[in-house]
Amino acid sequence: MAVGDIVIGGSADNTVLNFQPAATVSVLITAAGLDDESAFIGVTNGVLNSRIGNPANEASNGQGNTKIFINNTIYLTIIALGAGVFSTYHGVQAE
């Protein structure tokens, strides 16, 4: 992949979604699909987790347009959303 390439991915049904770019790669996450009222976008270093934005039930689509830079050290994580539900991420490679 190269700078400017579109990055899109999704989880399997009821599965945690982790997206960790390759070493030396940075990605700007521009939107996430969260089909659950308690869902949130998170980042992790593999040990510690942090939430970005409000849960979906506090702000309608409050995380849909959140901008997050991730890399190989601090990367995207989204909780499993339940049976019949999956999550997605959308972005662009920045580096």
C-alpha positions in Angstrom: 0.0 0.0 0.0 1.0 3.6 -0.5 0.3 7.0 1.0 -3.2 8.1 -0.1 -4.6 4.6 -0.5 -8.0 3.9 1.0 -8.1 1.6 3.9 -11.4 -0.3 4.7 -12.0 -3.3 6.9 -14.6 -5.0 9.0 -15.0 -7.6 11.7 -16.7 -11.0 11.5 -20.0 -11.4 13.3 -19.8 -10.8 17.0 -16.0 -10.4 16.9 -13.5 -7.9 18.3 -12.0 -5.8 15.5 -8.3 -4.9 15.8 -6.6 -3.1 13.0 -2.8 -2.7 13.4 -1.0 -1.2 10.4 2.5 -2.6 9.5 5.6 -1.0 11.0 6.4 2.5 9.7 2.8 2.9 8.4 0.3 5.5 9.8 -3.4 5.5 8.9 -6.0 8.2 9.4 -9.3 6.5 10.4 -12.0 8.9 9.2 -15.1 6.9 10.1 -16.3 3.7 11.8 -19.4 1.7 11.6 -20.8 0.7 14.9 -24.2 -1.0 14.9 -24.7 -1.1 18.7 -25.8 1.5 21.2 -23.0 0.6 23.6 -20.2 0.5 21.0 -17.3 2.8 20.9 -14.1 3.3 18.9 -11.0 2.5 20.9 -7.3 2.5 20.6 -4.9 0.2 22.2 -1.2 -0.6 22.6 -2.0 -4.2 23.1 -2.1 -3.9 26.9 -4.0 -0.6 27.7 -7.2 0.5 26.0 -8.7 4.0 25.5 -12.1 5.0 24.2 -12.5 7.7 21.6 -15.7 9.7 21.6 -19.0 8.9 23.2 -20.9 5.6 23.1 -23.4 5.5 20.2 -26.3 5.8 22.6 -25.0 9.2 24.0 -24.6 11.0 20.7 -26.3 9.7 17.6 -23.5 8.7 15.2 -21.2 10.6 17.6 -18.2 8.6 16.4 -19.1 8.3 12.7 -16.8 11.1 11.7 -14.1 10.9 14.4 -10.6 11.4 13.0 -7.9 9.1 14.6 -4.3 8.5 13.6 -3.1 5.0 14.3 0.2 3.2 13.7 1.8 -0.1 14.6 2.2 0.9 18.3 -1.2 2.6 19.0 -3.9 0.9 16.9 -7.6 0.6 16.4 -9.8 -1.7 18.5 -13.6 -2.1 18.5 -15.4 -4.4 20.9 -17.5 -7.4 19.8 -21.0 -6.0 19.1 -23.1 -9.1 19.6 -24.7 -11.8 17.4 -25.7 -10.6 13.9 -23.6 -7.4 14.2 -20.3 -6.4 12.8 -18.1 -3.2 12.9 -16.2 -1.5 10.2 -13.4 1.1 9.8 -12.7 3.5 6.9 -9.6 5.6 6.4 -6.6 6.6 4.3 -2.9 5.7 4.6 -1.1 8.8 5.8 2.5 7.6 5.9 
